Amino acid sequence: MSIVKKIRHKAETAGGATKKAVGKSLGNERMEAEGSADQAKGQAKQAGDKLKEAGQKVKHIFTH
């Protein structure tokens, strides 16, 4: 997993959280919902990254 992808996924999560907070403070439900969705998408990608890394470690253990 490249460090660039990890940074992008963390940035997507952070951007979603920011958008959610701004939407909430402005009373803009649509922006708040979009922020929540972006945040969840970033978190899902981060979880996928962790699964890939774990799979690679397991593969390495069993092939050596």
C-alpha distances in whole Angstrom, upper triangle without the diagonal:
4,7,8,7,7,11,12,12,14,16,17,18,20,21,22,24,26,27,28,30,32,33,34,36,37,38,36,35,33,31,30,29,27,26,25,24,21,20,20,18,15,16,15,12,11,12,10,7,9,11,8,7,11,11,10,12,15,15,15,18,20,19,20
4,5,5,7,9,10,11,13,14,16,17,19,20,22,23,25,26,27,29,30,32,34,35,36,38,36,35,33,30,30,30,27,25,25,24,21,20,21,18,16,17,17,13,12,14,13,10,12,14,11,11,14,15,13,15,18,18,18,21,23,22,23
4,5,5,6,9,10,11,12,14,15,16,18,20,21,22,24,26,27,28,30,32,33,34,36,34,34,32,29,29,28,26,24,24,23,20,19,20,18,15,16,17,13,12,15,14,10,12,15,13,12,16,17,16,17,20,20,20,23,25,25,25
4,5,5,6,9,10,10,12,14,15,16,18,20,21,22,24,26,26,28,30,31,32,34,32,32,30,27,27,27,24,22,23,22,18,18,19,17,14,16,16,13,12,16,15,12,14,17,15,15,18,20,18,20,23,23,23,26,28,27,28
4,5,5,6,9,10,10,12,14,15,16,18,20,21,22,24,25,27,28,30,31,32,30,30,28,25,25,24,22,20,20,19,16,16,16,14,11,13,13,9,9,12,11,9,12,14,13,13,16,17,16,19,21,21,22,25,26,26,28
4,5,5,6,9,10,11,12,14,15,17,18,20,21,23,24,26,27,29,30,31,30,29,27,25,24,24,21,19,19,18,15,14,15,13,10,11,12,9,7,10,10,7,10,13,12,11,15,16,16,17,20,21,21,23,26,26,27
4,5,5,6,9,10,10,12,14,15,16,18,20,21,22,24,25,27,28,30,28,28,26,23,23,23,20,18,19,18,15,14,16,14,10,12,14,11,10,13,14,11,13,16,16,15,18,20,20,21,24,25,25,27,29,29,30
4,5,5,6,9,10,10,12,14,15,16,18,20,21,22,24,25,26,28,26,25,24,21,21,21,18,16,17,16,12,12,14,12,8,11,13,10,10,13,13,11,14,17,16,17,20,21,21,23,25,26,26,29,31,31,32
4,5,5,6,9,10,11,12,14,15,16,19,20,21,23,24,26,27,25,24,22,20,19,19,16,14,14,13,10,9,11,9,5,7,9,6,6,10,10,9,12,14,14,15,17,19,19,21,23,24,25,27,29,30,31
4,5,5,6,8,10,11,12,14,15,17,18,20,21,23,24,26,24,23,22,19,19,19,17,14,14,14,11,9,11,10,7,8,10,9,7,11,12,11,12,16,16,16,18,21,21,22,24,26,26,28,30,31,32
4,5,5,6,8,10,10,12,14,15,16,18,20,21,22,24,22,22,21,17,17,18,15,12,14,14,10,9,12,11,8,10,13,11,11,14,15,14,16,19,19,19,22,24,24,25,28,29,29,32,34,34,35
4,5,5,6,9,10,10,12,14,15,16,18,20,21,22,20,19,18,15,15,15,12,10,11,10,7,7,9,8,5,8,11,9,10,13,14,14,16,18,19,20,22,24,24,26,28,29,30,32,34,35,36
4,5,5,6,9,10,11,12,14,15,16,18,20,21,19,18,17,15,14,14,12,9,9,9,7,4,7,7,4,6,9,9,9,12,13,14,15,17,19,19,21,23,24,25,27,29,30,31,33,35,36
4,5,5,6,9,10,11,12,14,15,17,18,20,19,18,18,15,13,14,13,9,10,12,9,7,10,11,8,9,13,13,12,15,17,16,18,21,22,22,24,26,27,28,30,31,32,34,36,37,38
4,5,5,6,8,10,10,12,14,15,16,18,16,16,15,12,12,13,11,7,10,11,7,7,11,11,9,11,14,14,14,17,19,18,20,23,23,24,26,28,29,30,32,34,34,36,38,39,41
4,5,5,6,9,10,10,12,14,15,16,14,14,13,10,9,9,7,4,6,7,5,4,8,9,8,10,12,13,14,16,18,18,20,22,23,24,26,28,29,30,32,34,35,36,38,39,41
4,5,5,6,9,10,10,12,14,15,14,14,14,11,9,10,10,6,7,9,8,6,9,11,10,11,14,15,15,17,19,20,20,23,24,25,27,29,30,31,33,35,36,37,39,40,42
4,5,5,6,8,10,11,12,14,13,14,14,10,9,12,11,7,9,12,10,9,13,14,13,14,17,18,17,20,22,22,23,26,27,28,30,32,33,34,36,37,38,40,42,43,44
4,5,5,6,8,10,10,12,10,11,10,7,6,9,7,5,8,10,9,9,12,13,13,15,17,18,19,21,23,23,25,27,28,29,31,33,34,35,37,39,40,41,43,44,46
4,6,5,6,9,10,10,9,9,9,6,4,7,7,4,6,9,9,8,11,13,13,14,17,18,19,20,23,24,25,27,28,29,31,33,34,35,37,39,40,41,43,44,46
4,5,5,6,9,10,10,11,12,9,7,10,11,8,9,13,12,11,14,16,16,17,20,21,21,23,25,26,27,29,31,31,33,35,36,37,39,41,42,43,45,46,48
4,5,5,6,8,8,10,11,8,7,11,11,9,11,14,13,13,16,18,18,19,22,23,23,25,27,28,29,31,33,34,35,37,38,39,41,43,44,46,48,49,50
4,6,5,6,5,6,7,5,4,8,9,8,10,12,13,13,16,17,18,19,22,23,24,25,27,28,30,32,33,34,36,38,39,40,42,44,45,46,48,49,51
4,5,5,6,7,9,8,6,9,11,10,11,14,15,14,16,19,19,20,22,24,24,26,28,29,30,32,34,35,36,38,40,41,42,44,46,47,49,50,52
4,6,8,10,12,10,9,13,14,12,14,17,17,17,19,22,22,22,25,27,27,29,31,32,33,35,37,37,39,41,42,43,45,47,48,49,51,53,54
4,5,9,11,9,9,13,14,13,15,18,18,18,21,23,23,24,27,28,29,30,32,33,35,37,38,39,41,43,44,45,47,48,50,51,53,54,56
4,6,9,9,8,11,13,13,14,17,18,18,20,22,23,24,26,28,29,30,32,34,35,37,38,40,41,43,44,45,47,49,50,51,53,55,56
4,6,6,6,9,10,11,12,14,16,17,19,20,21,23,24,26,27,29,31,32,33,35,36,38,39,41,42,44,45,47,48,50,52,53,55
4,6,5,6,9,10,10,12,14,15,16,18,20,21,22,24,26,27,29,30,32,33,35,36,37,39,41,42,43,45,47,48,49,51,53
4,5,5,6,9,10,11,12,14,15,16,18,20,21,23,24,26,27,29,30,32,33,35,36,37,39,41,42,43,45,47,48,49,51
4,5,5,6,9,10,10,12,14,15,16,18,20,21,22,24,26,27,29,30,32,33,35,36,38,39,41,42,44,45,47,48,50
4,5,5,6,9,10,10,12,14,15,16,18,20,21,23,24,26,27,29,30,32,33,35,36,38,39,41,42,44,45,47,48
4,5,5,6,9,10,11,12,14,15,16,18,20,21,23,24,26,27,29,30,32,33,35,36,37,39,41,42,44,45,47
4,5,5,6,8,10,10,12,14,15,17,18,20,21,23,25,26,27,29,30,32,33,35,36,37,39,41,42,43,45
4,5,5,6,9,10,11,12,14,15,16,18,20,21,23,24,26,27,29,30,32,33,35,36,38,39,41,42,44
4,6,5,6,9,10,11,12,14,15,16,18,20,21,23,24,26,27,29,30,32,33,35,36,38,39,41,42
4,5,5,6,9,10,10,12,14,15,16,18,20,21,23,25,26,27,29,30,32,33,35,36,38,39,41
4,5,5,6,9,10,11,12,14,15,17,19,20,21,23,25,26,27,29,31,32,33,35,37,38,39
4,5,5,6,9,10,11,12,14,15,17,19,20,21,23,24,26,27,29,30,32,33,35,36,38
4,5,5,6,9,10,10,12,14,15,16,18,20,21,22,24,26,27,28,30,32,33,35,36
4,5,5,6,9,10,11,12,14,15,17,19,20,21,23,25,26,27,29,31,32,33,35
4,5,5,6,9,10,11,13,14,15,17,19,20,21,23,25,26,27,29,31,32,33
4,5,5,6,9,10,11,12,14,15,17,18,20,21,23,24,26,27,29,30,32
4,5,5,6,9,10,11,12,14,15,16,18,20,21,22,24,26,27,29,31
4,5,5,6,9,10,11,12,14,15,17,19,20,21,23,25,26,27,29
4,5,5,6,9,10,11,12,14,15,17,19,20,21,23,25,26,27
4,5,5,6,9,10,11,12,14,15,17,18,20,21,23,24,26
4,5,5,6,9,10,10,12,14,15,16,18,20,21,22,24
4,5,5,6,9,10,11,13,14,15,17,19,20,21,23
4,5,5,6,9,10,11,12,14,15,17,19,20,21
4,5,5,6,9,10,11,12,14,15,17,18,20
4,5,5,6,9,10,10,12,14,15,16,18
4,5,5,6,9,10,11,12,14,15,17
4,5,5,6,9,10,11,13,14,16
4,5,5,6,9,10,11,12,14
4,5,5,6,9,10,10,12
4,5,5,6,9,10,11
4,5,5,6,9,10
4,5,5,6,9
4,6,5,6
4,6,6
4,6
4
